[in-house]
């Protein structure tokens, strides 16, 4: 099994973080608390041109969002790029991005939700690690010293990362080692068959989602199964599946049933209710890094291999 993918340099006091919004609109007021926290952590912040700007749903036209992100990918003075918000829009510009300078001088790409697109693209095409992390919505003053945001700081600075989840009757036990991949279920499903698709074989797959109809969660998981994306995994981690909806005629199955049903034929370990995704508690995951996943009666343990 291949070890961890290429690792950007970890941040230190005085490192520079760029903030851009390559997908949905986010106001400058919502981003300001994140800037303040980064600065209190000892980092320098460079704001992109797409913070607080809009073009309908998006934080700018496709070209404006592309230009802002491209400038940050190319900038040798940046050590990390944190996305202001997810939503939708990354898949509209990812194929026009030039990763030549980024590949020569990798930096941390951080975010979740729609940012799953660039996480998977960078992993599949360039073999570089990224961070599935909180964005502006989680950077509230009361969260500054929370274990959640501290996990982001620890990931950025190269500290050890260990997560423990409580016991769950749906967990499937086992101990495995593999590179972590995945992100938002809708986007992982969306990328299947594209140049941004990651080969999941031998990897630990993480999936989460928000605001979907129950039948659509089932449909996307069935699609991944039919496409072979659940075959040959080292392990599977389910994060938050929140704010789900049902149809007028009920689907008739709970989210727990749907998730259990899709994995019942696989022998690898499965960890349920990992605290990451579209929820108040959204811990940072080091995608592309090798992890050890242990699932037992005590719950689940996920350790980054440094």
N, C-alpha and C positions, 0 to 999 in steps of 0.2 A: 504494500500500500504506500502510495506517495505521501511524503511528509507534508507539513504546512506549506502553503503557497508563499510567494515572496512577501516579505513583511516591510512596509514603509518604516521609516525612522520614527521612534516614539518621541512624543513631545516632552519638552522640559520648560523651565521658567523662561519666558520671553519668546517662546514659539508663537508662530502666527497662524491664526485660524481665519479662513475665509468663509463668509456666509452668503449663500446664493439661494434663489428660489426657482428651480428648473421646472416646477410643475404648477400646482395650484397657487392662487393668490394668498398672501399673508400680509397683514398690516405691519408697519414699522413698529407700532406700539406693542404688538405681540412679540416681536423679535427683541426688543430692547432689554427685557429681563434676562434673556439668554446672553446677550452681549455683556451685561453687567456681571453676571456670574462668571463667564469666561475670564473677564478682566480681573476679578477677585481671585481666580485660580492662578493668576500670573501670566496669562496669555495675552497676546496682542490680537485685536480683531480688525479684519478688513471687510468692510461691507460691500456687497455686490450691488449692481444697479437695479436688480429686480426686487429688492426689498421694498414693499409698499407700493409697487406699480402693478397695473393690471391691464389685461386685455380680455374682457369678459370673465370667464371662469379662471383663466390663467394669470400668472404673475407677469405677463408680457406676451408679446407675439412669439411664435416659435423662434424667429431669428433673434429676438432680444434675449430670450432665455438661453438659446444656444450660445450666443456671443459671451454672455456673462459667465456661464459655466466653462466655456472653452478658455477664456482668459485665466480662470482660476486653475484649470488643469495644467496650463502652460507656465504658470507663474512659479519660478524656482524659489521665490521667497516665502511661499506658503507651505505649511507643514500638515495642514488638514483642511478639508472642505466639509462644512456642516450645512445640510440643507434646511431651509427654513420651514418647509412644509411638504407633505406628499400630495395626496389627491389624485390628479391625473395630469399627464403631459410629458413624462420622461420618454416614453416609447415613441413620441412624435419627433424627438430630436436626437436620440442616442446614436442612430446610424450616421448622422452628420458630424459627430464629434471626432476629432483627431486626437488619438491617444499617444502619439509618438513621443512628445516631450514628457507626458505623464509616465509612460513606461520607463523612460530613461531616469526619471526622478520621481518615484512614486510618493504619494502622500495619502493620508487617510481620508476616505470618502465615507461620510457618516449620515445616517438617516434611516427611515423605515417606510413602510407603506408603499407608495409609488416608487420610492427610491430602490425598491427591490429590483427594478429593471436594470439600473446601472450596477448594483451589487452583482447580479448574475452575469451581466455582460463582461464586467471586469474580471470576474472569476473564470468565466468560460474562455474569453479571448486572450486575456493577458496573464492569468495566473497570479493575481495580486490580491492580498487580503484587504477587507473593508470592515466597517463597523455598522452593524444593525443597531441603531441607537435612537434615543429620544431626540426630538426636534423642539421647536420653539414652544409648542403647546405644553410640554412637560417642565419647562424651565420657569417655574413659579417660585417666588421667594421662599415659600414654606417648604419647597423641595430641595433647596440648595444643599443641605447637609444630609439628605436622605440616602439610604443605601442604593436606591435606584440611580440617582445622579452621580453618586460616588463611584458606582460601577463604570460609568462612562469615563470619568476622570482616570480611574485605574486602567481602563483599556487604552486610553490615549497615551498614558505614560508608561505602559509596559508592565504594570503590576500583575501579580497572580490573580486569576479570576476563578472563583469556585462558587457554584450555585447549588443550593439544596432545595428541592421541592418536597412538600409533605406527601405522605402516603395517599394513594388513590386506588380505588378498587379496580380501575380499568388498566392500571399500569401492567406492562408485560416485562418480567424481569430479565436481566442479563447484564453483561459487562462487555463493552466494545470500544474500539479506538478508531477514529476516522476524522477526516476533514469535515467541518460544519458548513452547510450550505442552506439555501432556501430563502424564506421571507414570507411575504404576503401570498396567501393561497391563490387569490384571483390573478396576481401577476405572475406567479410561477406557472400557473396553468396557461396564461396568456402567452408566455414566452416559449412554450413547447412548440418545436418545429422551426424556431427562429435561430439566427446566428448567436443569440444571447442565451440559448439553452445550455444549462450545466449538465454534464454527465454525472448522474447521481450514484453510479455504481460504487459501492464501498464507502459511501459518505454517510454522515449523520444529517438527516433532512429535518429542518425546522419549518413549521407552517403555522400561520395565524390568519385571522380575518375579522372584518367588522361590517355590520350593516347589510349583510347578505340575506336573501331568503334561504330558508332551510333546504329547499329543494335544489337551490343553486350550489350550496356547499356540497351537497351529495353529488351533483352533476360534475363539479370540478374535480372532486376526489375520484370519481369513477373515470373521468377522462385521464387523470394522471395514471390510474391503475391500468387502463386499456393501452396507454402509450408506453407502458413499461417503466414509468418513472418511480414506482414504488417497489420494483423488483431489485433485489441485490443490494438494498441499503444495508449499511452497518447498523443503523438505528434510526428511530423517528421520534421527534419531539413535537407535541402539539402545544402551542401557546394559547393566547386568549382568543376565543371566538365570541365576540361581544356584540350587543345591540342587534341580534338576529331578528328576522321578521318571518312571518308565516303568511301563506296565501289565504284567500277567503275560504276556500275549501282546504282545511288543514292538511299539511303534508303527512302528519300522523307519526312522525318519528322525531325524537329529541336530538339535540346536537350530540349528546353522549352516545346515543344509539348509532348515529351516523358515523361518528369517528371509530367506535368500537367495531362496527360492521365492516368498515373498509380495511381494517388491519387484522381481522381474525384469521386470515390464511397465511400470515407471515410469522416467521420464527424469531425475527430480530426483536430486541428490546424496544418498548415504546413508553415514553414518558408523557403523561397528560398534565395539563394545566400549568405549564411553565410560565412564569411571570414576565412575559414579554408580548408586545403587540399593542393594539389599539385599546388601551386601558390605562388606569391611573398609574399602575406599577408596570414599568416597561424597562427591564434591565437590558444592558448592552451585551450583544453577542458578537464575537470576533469571527466573522465569516471568512472562510479560507484557511483558518488556523486548525491545527490538529487538536482534537478534544478526546477526553475519555468520558464516556457516558456509562453510569452505573445505575441500574434500576433494581430495587428490591423492596422488602417489606417496610423499610424505613423511608421510602420515597425514592427520589431521584437525585443523583449527584452529577454535575457537569463541570469538568475541569479543563481549562486550557492547558495544552502542553507547550511550554515555552522552551 
